[in-house]
Each structure stands twice: as C-alpha cells, then as structure tokens.
Amino acid sequence: MLEACLDALASQDYRPRETIVVDNGSADGSAELALGRPDVRLIRNPNNAGFAAANNQALELAQGEFILLLNYDAVLEPRYLSILVESLRADQRRGSATGKLLRPSVSGQPTLLDSTGHVMYRNVQATNRGENEPDRAQYDRAEEVFGVCAAAAVYRRAMLEDVMVEGEVLDSTFFSYLEDVDLDWRARLRGWRSWYEPSAVAVHHRSASGGRFTITIQRHIFKNRILMMIKNDGGAGFYRRLPGIAAFTAAKLFIGIIHGPAFLGAVSDVLRLYHVARGKRLLVQSRRTVSAASIEPWFRPYPYVRKLRQARGSKANNPLA
C-alpha cells in the first residue's frame, strides 16, 4: 500500500517540504519502492524497531514547522494537509490536528468511520471516536478533541519539542499501540490542544500495518495502558476513577489469559518497565502547566452496555473473536 500512500502525499495542494520513509525491516519490496522515488528519504532498519522508535528516527531528521505522521495504509485526499495546517495556524495552542479518517468503502454498504480523534474514558481506556460507526455526518463539526490518531495526524513541531521526555517524542518502551494517546496526554498536561477538522478526509486501511488480533499485540496494549497511567494520571479524579480502572484492568487480564496463557506475560512486562515509567512520571509531572482537575472533564463514562452488545455481535459473526 506504500505507493498509493506516497502518491496521495505527493498530490497534496500543500506540498510537503520533505518526505521521510522509515522501513522497519520489511521483506515485501517496500524499501526498494521508496528508494526508487527521488522525493523520498529512506531510513532502513534491519528489523522491526516498533512504531514509536521508528517514528522517533524520522522526527529527529524532520525540519518542518508542522510534521505529519502517516501510516503507509492511509491515503489522503488532496486538501488534507492544507486544511489541517490552516487549522493549526488559527490557534497557536493547537498542538495537533486530524481530519476524518474513513475505512475503505465497500460496494452496497455504508462508509464506516475509522477515527475522528481520540476519546478517553474514566477507566483510562482510549479509543478512536466513531470507530466502526457508519458515517452519517454525526461528526461533521470541527471541534477540540482529547487527542489525535497518529495514523494521519499533523503536529506542531514546537509542541513535539515541548513534550519530549528523555529525548523522545513517542515513548519507545511502548513499542507499538497507545504511544499516540500517551503523546496526547503529555501535551494536555503542558496546555496544548488537539483539533478535529472533518473537511480533511483520508482513507485508513486499519490493521494493514499492525496485523490482526494476536496475543503479542494485546500484551502491548495492556502494558502500554498501565505505563501511560503511571506517567500521566493523578489527582483526586484518579482516586475517584480507581475502582473502575482496577475492575476494567482485571477483566482485560482475565479475557487475555483465556485467549492465551502467554498474555500473562503482560504483567511481567509492566513490572519490568515500572521503574522506567516512574522516572518518566517525575519528569512529566514536574513540567505540567495545568491542574489534574482541568483534564478530568475529558474522561467520559465508559459505554459498558454498548461495548458488551458489540462484543456479542462480533462473537456471533466470528466464533474465534
């Protein structure tokens, strides 16, 4: 999918100053395709360094005032960049912006939403707003959101530099998954805002780059959610939410172990990285410019009933789900 991604990027009415492709040890010809394009600077890793570390490599080299992180399974409409850059320039405290990300269209079926920004729940489960919902213009209002999906997000360079921890924009201990939500949270603690602009549209073939459900993926998600809380959460609101956080975490652990005993390794992953996360917490919390109470309104009630119904529907359609 890399060629379609790069073609759409090169066709933007706001032309990129530079395009950096990081190849994470692929063996499908992607690196050779990137090498054949004169507009691309290629970083080639011998193996999979993870989403966070690989993007950090490109971020160290990028020179622009605004920086787009783009998954190779995303295709931007021609005005995507210009619309989002304009929205960031409209407010100097907007540190990131996203458009409306859609799933690929299927003949005879409604177009599904992929992401219209991030939502954070009281149990510290983060998700993409509108994910898997039919696009019926319910998210056609430009507005502030908790954060943005890094599959196709534009960031203000000044914000990224402001929230770096130990020289990293994205936390490499996460490897993959939720590193963009962690970035959202750190930015909010520094008073930055995230913006959603529905007139900027892209198609995202979600999971094309991340693969299907595996125990390894779910271990990373479980581990990273806890590391993210250790680094960023706190205040009286956290203690009010703690019973729900604990119950949800226990349920996730139980379900993960049912899918495969290897999931229990997520606990050892957390223990191994606990002191690293605590050290980063000291840095994050010492630099915060807003109170914990000011962030609490972003934590929404978790839709347990709706999620259970969705899970039952998935199980009925796919016994292995």
Secondary structure as the mmCIF struct_conf table of DSSP 4:
data_model
#
loop_
_struct_conf.conf_type_id
_struct_conf.id
_struct_conf.beg_label_comp_id
_struct_conf.beg_label_asym_id
_struct_conf.beg_label_seq_id
_struct_conf.end_label_comp_id
_struct_conf.end_label_asym_id
_struct_conf.end_label_seq_id
HELX_RH_AL_P HELX_RH_AL_P1 LEU A 2 ALA A 10
TURN_TY1_P TURN_TY1_P1 SER A 11 SER A 11
BEND BEND1 ASP A 13 TYR A 14
BEND BEND2 ARG A 17 ARG A 17
STRN STRN1 THR A 19 ASN A 24
BEND BEND3 GLY A 25 GLY A 25
BEND BEND4 ASP A 28 GLY A 29
HELX_RH_AL_P HELX_RH_AL_P2 SER A 30 LEU A 35
TURN_TY1_P TURN_TY1_P2 GLY A 36 GLY A 36
TURN_TY1_P TURN_TY1_P3 PRO A 38 ASP A 39
STRN STRN2 VAL A 40 ASN A 45
BEND BEND5 PRO A 46 ASN A 47
HELX_RH_AL_P HELX_RH_AL_P3 PHE A 51 LEU A 61
BEND BEND6 GLU A 65 GLU A 65
STRN STRN3 PHE A 66 LEU A 70
TURN_TY1_P TURN_TY1_P4 TYR A 72 ASP A 73
STRN STRN4 ALA A 74 LEU A 76
TURN_TY1_P TURN_TY1_P5 PRO A 78 ARG A 79
HELX_RH_AL_P HELX_RH_AL_P4 TYR A 80 ARG A 89
TURN_TY1_P TURN_TY1_P6 ALA A 90 ALA A 90
TURN_TY1_P TURN_TY1_P7 GLN A 92 ARG A 93
STRN STRN5 ARG A 94 LEU A 102
HELX_LH_PP_P HELX_LH_PP_P1 ARG A 103 SER A 105
TURN_TY1_P TURN_TY1_P8 SER A 107 GLY A 108
BEND BEND7 GLN A 109 GLN A 109
HELX_LH_PP_P HELX_LH_PP_P2 PRO A 110 THR A 111
STRN STRN6 LEU A 112 LEU A 112
STRN STRN7 LEU A 113 SER A 115
BEND BEND8 THR A 116 GLY A 117
STRN STRN8 HIS A 118 TYR A 121
TURN_TY1_P TURN_TY1_P9 ARG A 122 ASN A 123
BEND BEND9 VAL A 124 VAL A 124
STRN STRN9 ALA A 126 ASN A 128
TURN_TY1_P TURN_TY1_P10 ARG A 129 ASN A 132
STRN STRN10 PRO A 134 PRO A 134
BEND BEND10 ARG A 136 ALA A 137
TURN_TY1_P TURN_TY1_P11 GLN A 138 TYR A 139
BEND BEND11 ARG A 141 ARG A 141
STRN STRN11 GLU A 143 VAL A 145
BEND BEND12 PHE A 146 PHE A 146
STRN STRN12 GLY A 147 GLY A 147
TURN_TY1_P TURN_TY1_P12 ALA A 150 ALA A 151
STRN STRN13 ALA A 152 ARG A 156
HELX_RH_AL_P HELX_RH_AL_P5 ARG A 157 ASP A 162
TURN_TY1_P TURN_TY1_P13 VAL A 163 VAL A 163
STRN STRN14 VAL A 165 VAL A 165
TURN_TY1_P TURN_TY1_P14 GLU A 166 GLY A 167
STRN STRN15 GLU A 168 GLU A 168
BEND BEND13 VAL A 169 LEU A 170
HELX_RH_3T_P HELX_RH_3T_P1 SER A 172 PHE A 174
BEND BEND14 SER A 176 LEU A 178
HELX_RH_AL_P HELX_RH_AL_P6 GLU A 179 LEU A 189
TURN_TY1_P TURN_TY1_P15 ARG A 190 GLY A 191
STRN STRN16 ARG A 193 HIS A 204
TURN_TY1_P TURN_TY1_P16 ARG A 206 GLY A 210
BEND BEND15 ARG A 212 ARG A 212
HELX_RH_AL_P HELX_RH_AL_P7 ILE A 215 ASN A 232
HELX_RH_AL_P HELX_RH_AL_P8 GLY A 235 HIS A 259
HELX_RH_3T_P HELX_RH_3T_P2 PRO A 261 LEU A 264
HELX_RH_AL_P HELX_RH_AL_P9 GLY A 265 SER A 286
TURN_TY1_P TURN_TY1_P17 ARG A 287 ARG A 287
BEND BEND16 VAL A 290 VAL A 290
HELX_RH_AL_P HELX_RH_AL_P10 ALA A 292 ILE A 295
HELX_RH_3T_P HELX_RH_3T_P3 GLU A 296 TRP A 298
STRN STRN17 PHE A 299 ARG A 300
HELX_LH_PP_P HELX_LH_PP_P3 PRO A 301 TYR A 302
HELX_RH_AL_P HELX_RH_AL_P11 TYR A 304 ASN A 317
TURN_TY1_P TURN_TY1_P18 PRO A 319 LEU A 320
#
